[in-house]
Amino acid sequence: MLKEADVVINVVDATNLERNLYLALELLEGDIPVIIALNIWDETHHLGIQIDEKELENLLGIPIVPTVALTGEGIKTLVSRIKEAKTNEEVKPTSREGRWIEIGSLIEKVERVEHRHHTIRDRISDLTIRPLTGLPLAAGIMFLSFWIVRLIGENLIGYIFEPLFEELYRPVITGLSNLLGPGFIHNLLIGQYGVEIDFVESMGMLTTGLFVPVGMVLPYIIAFYFVLSILEDTGYMPRLATLLDNVFHKLGMHGHGIVPLFLGLGCNVPGALSTRTLETRKQRFISATLLAIAVPCMAQMAMVFGILGPYGIQYIGLVFFTLVFLYIVMGLIMNKFVKGESPEIFLEIPAYRRPSLKVILKKTWMRVRWFLKEAIPFLFAGVLVINILYSVGFLQWLGTVLSPVMQGLFGLPGESGVSMIIGFLRKDLAVGMLLPLGMSPMQLVIATTMLTIYFPCVATFAVLVKELGIKDMLKSAAIMVGTAVTVGFILKLVLLGV
């Protein structure tokens, strides 16, 4: 970017001026015009930091504008002064030590720090970063976060999405059904003719293909990304990474391993992409494999809640307890046997900030829009493939072939093997296909857990091939399948007793 840029806006953390000025000096050694946005300006007052930005501008020889991104303060001035961005020909390439000497001289001239007493916010910050108090608080915050996700998701479904489908969309799709009449096109678009339309089970592109991602999954996606944005913008996520750093080191990663985990809970694809932020091959391999094995995306979680919820929260708890246990155990095992390094990392802990509702809503919308763009085409493709395979009799044949394995090893109906294959296209759709099989709650727990473990959806698989390479992806896939078979068999013995 620096080779192609016409001008560089260097966003500097005013509360950590000394560390941030190093990049500024490196930029000034180049020949690209630079302007500095002295950001988090409001926080300097809270911390007792006084910066003479005019003197700093004179010393560096480039425009400097104090800004507060949270409120937009200074942004208009920054934009208006971009044309003043310039180089400083007096700054010549220096050594690393030389830059730090120059920075020390600048700080002495422009910054003064005054003593101040700890505020309530400081005390809260201390409580959430110390292991003794921080870990219980983290558990509480995580529980509260997912409770809020479920609360928002269920209310969006009950009061907005289901009424829209039932009152507005059902008459339209019923009219289309009568117009098309029986035949292949009807089965493809709507489902079996002459049977009451069920948006979950009809398996038509315009029924199940539309209702599952929009009516059942999207509400939870909206809720999850809304809560995630709050955790990010308040500054809590770096604290969580710091708190869990020791735990993640035992799993072969460091505290940043929480990022793929959290993003994967929304959608496994961005979770898989974020593994590239981990430094070593070992860390990336373990993080990606654990993501594929034990981290259900929000789409799949929505279906688990929808299917097991009517039987009681204890069955949902069984699924997630198994996945958490598996994440830890498999991480410990892979850390021992996967060769490579897992270096330490230094994390900067920002001050707690009051999040902006406007920014949170914008971030939520950007992520939801990405989900709609990625999820609906895959789900439509999945329904299309399923209907075609069903029409030619392939799925019925496959169910017959897999029936002895599913019944003997896992205590599941033979037809459930089809959903395992479909899970490669869309995990949430595959979970929904378990509904018509009349399984007991315990069988549903086994099936949904195995669906999470055995293989990622095709979109995640494609990303992991790119991120890990073919060789490591094949190793990872072998671990997934082996783990799924083992866990499914153990769950059968424990839950069904046969």
Secondary structure in CASP SS format (residue, H / E / C, confidence):
PFRMAT SS
TARGET T0000
AUTHOR 0000-0000-0000
METHOD secondary structure of the structure
MODEL  1
M C 1.00
L C 1.00
K C 1.00
E C 1.00
A C 1.00
D C 1.00
V C 1.00
V E 1.00
I E 1.00
N E 1.00
V E 1.00
V E 1.00
D E 1.00
A H 1.00
T H 1.00
N H 1.00
L H 1.00
E H 1.00
R H 1.00
N H 1.00
L H 1.00
Y H 1.00
L H 1.00
A H 1.00
L H 1.00
E H 1.00
L H 1.00
L H 1.00
E C 1.00
G C 1.00
D C 1.00
I C 1.00
P C 1.00
V E 1.00
I E 1.00
I E 1.00
A E 1.00
L E 1.00
N E 1.00
I C 1.00
W H 1.00
D H 1.00
E H 1.00
T H 1.00
H H 1.00
H H 1.00
L C 1.00
G C 1.00
I E 1.00
Q E 1.00
I E 1.00
D C 1.00
E H 1.00
K H 1.00
E H 1.00
L H 1.00
E H 1.00
N H 1.00
L H 1.00
L H 1.00
G C 1.00
I C 1.00
P C 1.00
I E 1.00
V E 1.00
P E 1.00
T C 1.00
V E 1.00
A C 1.00
L C 1.00
T C 1.00
G C 1.00
E E 1.00
G C 1.00
I H 1.00
K H 1.00
T H 1.00
L H 1.00
V H 1.00
S H 1.00
R H 1.00
I H 1.00
K H 1.00
E H 1.00
A C 1.00
K E 1.00
T C 1.00
N C 1.00
E C 1.00
E C 1.00
V C 1.00
K C 1.00
P C 1.00
T C 1.00
S C 1.00
R H 1.00
E H 1.00
G H 1.00
R H 1.00
W H 1.00
I H 1.00
E H 1.00
I H 1.00
G H 1.00
S H 1.00
L H 1.00
I H 1.00
E H 1.00
K H 1.00
V H 1.00
E E 1.00
R E 1.00
V E 1.00
E C 1.00
H C 1.00
R C 1.00
H C 1.00
H C 1.00
T C 1.00
I H 1.00
R H 1.00
D H 1.00
R H 1.00
I H 1.00
S H 1.00
D H 1.00
L H 1.00
T H 1.00
I H 1.00
R C 1.00
P H 1.00
L H 1.00
T H 1.00
G H 1.00
L H 1.00
P H 1.00
L H 1.00
A H 1.00
A H 1.00
G H 1.00
I H 1.00
M H 1.00
F H 1.00
L H 1.00
S H 1.00
F H 1.00
W H 1.00
I H 1.00
V H 1.00
R H 1.00
L H 1.00
I H 1.00
G H 1.00
E H 1.00
N H 1.00
L H 1.00
I H 1.00
G H 1.00
Y H 1.00
I H 1.00
F H 1.00
E H 1.00
P H 1.00
L H 1.00
F H 1.00
E H 1.00
E H 1.00
L H 1.00
Y H 1.00
R H 1.00
P H 1.00
V H 1.00
I H 1.00
T H 1.00
G H 1.00
L H 1.00
S H 1.00
N H 1.00
L H 1.00
L H 1.00
G C 1.00
P C 1.00
G C 1.00
F H 1.00
I H 1.00
H H 1.00
N H 1.00
L H 1.00
L H 1.00
I C 1.00
G C 1.00
Q C 1.00
Y C 1.00
G C 1.00
V C 1.00
E C 1.00
I C 1.00
D C 1.00
F C 1.00
V C 1.00
E C 1.00
S C 1.00
M C 1.00
G C 1.00
M C 1.00
L C 1.00
T C 1.00
T H 1.00
G H 1.00
L H 1.00
F H 1.00
V H 1.00
P H 1.00
V H 1.00
G H 1.00
M H 1.00
V H 1.00
L H 1.00
P H 1.00
Y H 1.00
I H 1.00
I H 1.00
A H 1.00
F H 1.00
Y H 1.00
F H 1.00
V H 1.00
L H 1.00
S H 1.00
I H 1.00
L H 1.00
E H 1.00
D H 1.00
T H 1.00
G C 1.00
Y H 1.00
M H 1.00
P H 1.00
R H 1.00
L H 1.00
A H 1.00
T H 1.00
L H 1.00
L C 1.00
D H 1.00
N H 1.00
V H 1.00
F H 1.00
H H 1.00
K H 1.00
L C 1.00
G C 1.00
M C 1.00
H C 1.00
G H 1.00
H H 1.00
G H 1.00
I H 1.00
V H 1.00
P H 1.00
L H 1.00
F H 1.00
L H 1.00
G H 1.00
L H 1.00
G H 1.00
C C 1.00
N H 1.00
V H 1.00
P H 1.00
G H 1.00
A H 1.00
L H 1.00
S H 1.00
T H 1.00
R H 1.00
T H 1.00
L C 1.00
E C 1.00
T C 1.00
R H 1.00
K H 1.00
Q H 1.00
R H 1.00
F H 1.00
I H 1.00
S H 1.00
A H 1.00
T H 1.00
L H 1.00
L H 1.00
A H 1.00
I H 1.00
A H 1.00
V C 1.00
P C 1.00
C C 1.00
M H 1.00
A H 1.00
Q H 1.00
M H 1.00
A H 1.00
M H 1.00
V H 1.00
F H 1.00
G H 1.00
I H 1.00
L H 1.00
G H 1.00
P H 1.00
Y H 1.00
G C 1.00
I H 1.00
Q H 1.00
Y H 1.00
I H 1.00
G H 1.00
L H 1.00
V H 1.00
F H 1.00
F H 1.00
T H 1.00
L H 1.00
V H 1.00
F H 1.00
L H 1.00
Y H 1.00
I H 1.00
V H 1.00
M H 1.00
G H 1.00
L H 1.00
I H 1.00
M H 1.00
N H 1.00
K H 1.00
F H 1.00
V C 1.00
K C 1.00
G C 1.00
E C 1.00
S C 1.00
P C 1.00
E C 1.00
I C 1.00
F C 1.00
L C 1.00
E C 1.00
I C 1.00
P C 1.00
A C 1.00
Y C 1.00
R C 1.00
R C 1.00
P C 1.00
S C 1.00
L H 1.00
K H 1.00
V H 1.00
I H 1.00
L H 1.00
K H 1.00
K H 1.00
T H 1.00
W H 1.00
M H 1.00
R H 1.00
V H 1.00
R H 1.00
W H 1.00
F H 1.00
L H 1.00
K H 1.00
E H 1.00
A H 1.00
I H 1.00
P H 1.00
F H 1.00
L H 1.00
F H 1.00
A H 1.00
G H 1.00
V H 1.00
L H 1.00
V H 1.00
I H 1.00
N H 1.00
I H 1.00
L H 1.00
Y H 1.00
S H 1.00
V C 1.00
G C 1.00
F H 1.00
L H 1.00
Q H 1.00
W H 1.00
L H 1.00
G H 1.00
T H 1.00
V H 1.00
L H 1.00
S H 1.00
P H 1.00
V H 1.00
M H 1.00
Q H 1.00
G H 1.00
L H 1.00
F H 1.00
G C 1.00
L C 1.00
P C 1.00
G C 1.00
E C 1.00
S H 1.00
G H 1.00
V H 1.00
S H 1.00
M H 1.00
I H 1.00
I H 1.00
G C 1.00
F C 1.00
L C 1.00
R C 1.00
K H 1.00
D H 1.00
L H 1.00
A H 1.00
V H 1.00
G H 1.00
M C 1.00
L C 1.00
L H 1.00
P H 1.00
L H 1.00
G C 1.00
M C 1.00
S C 1.00
P H 1.00
M H 1.00
Q H 1.00
L H 1.00
V H 1.00
I H 1.00
A H 1.00
T H 1.00
T H 1.00
M H 1.00
L H 1.00
T H 1.00
I H 1.00
Y H 1.00
F C 1.00
P C 1.00
C C 1.00
V H 1.00
A H 1.00
T H 1.00
F H 1.00
A H 1.00
V H 1.00
L H 1.00
V H 1.00
K H 1.00
E H 1.00
L H 1.00
G C 1.00
I H 1.00
K H 1.00
D H 1.00
M H 1.00
L H 1.00
K H 1.00
S H 1.00
A H 1.00
A H 1.00
I H 1.00
M H 1.00
V H 1.00
G H 1.00
T H 1.00
A H 1.00
V H 1.00
T H 1.00
V H 1.00
G H 1.00
F H 1.00
I H 1.00
L H 1.00
K H 1.00
L H 1.00
V H 1.00
L H 1.00
L H 1.00
G C 1.00
V C 1.00
END
